[in-house]
């Protein structure tokens, strides 16, 4: 499909730089095919779902995966940044380097120190190989838990570019850019629909008779990459690692067999569920990488309702919601959101989308 079909004008002032407080005070736009768009609050979610619905959360935990460092090549030095996006081993990460032209295979990079600092105790890495678009494979001098601790020590929260370009990360982001149920280290971007949940909201869902289950998809920095191709067939998706437990798979299968709905909290949960589901709509325990790319015409196998934030023009995520609810419906819904002051992107408001009939 032509990528320009997914373009729209977004005023810069609609981009949220801080989240709503409390989290569930964010606005929630309800979009159901054949019905008028409804303006609600995230705190209203339990009343918008039905007893017996199964809500699926992504419990990945964001790590401070943005590293600032110095590249050393003989006597020449240069400042560089690395955004880790997928682990490749106990001591190795795939990363997006900026500026990408400043690094090459064999370079040594010292993270966590400026150009004038002593390098004793620095987090050091070697560029093993250089890929396209500034991507590189880094081999660190420490591995396993020692590497994890070093990254926590010197890394920064990798705020999305549309926020990071307007302000630096700070102490608030360490809490704000993390779901309250995060428990599995590995994401370099938050599953942002989950940022709206509070203990009170989770309790209200439980009281309503709505089941909650967890999957894990370690969101990568590739989720921020713009679609530069003119046609969706030419766009390359970066893989992300995910896990679905047998217990969660059994609970979802039982719900589907009983005619109950599956509600995905976020596009990350949806992409993992659809990756793990068979053509018969049943899901099994699953682990591994997924690079699923969902565009209009995709036949959804499992998810019935999707809660998600508002996405970038021409992004793979706006393509996904257009596939889920219909491109014309989503263009109208986003026009309503812009006109009525909804806040966009990671720290913004949310939408509750009901799947369109195939």
ABEGO torsion letter per residue (X at the ends): XBAAAABBBBBAAABBABBBOBAAABBBBBBBBGBBBBBBBAAAAAAABBBGBBBBBBABBBBBABBBBBBBBEABBBBBBBBBABBAEAABBBBBBOBAAABBBGBBBBBGBBAABBABGBBBBBBABBBBGGBBBBBBABBEAAAAAAAAAABBBBBBAAAAAABBBBAAAAAAABBAABABBGBABBBAAAAABBAAAAAAAAAAGBBBBBBBBBBBAAAABBBABABAAABBBBBBBBBBBAAAAAAAAAAAAAGBBBBBBEAAAAAAAAAABBAAGBBBBBBEBBABBBBBGBBBAABABBBBBBBBBGBAAAAAAAAAAEAAAAAAAAAAAAAAGBBBEAABBBBBBBBBBX
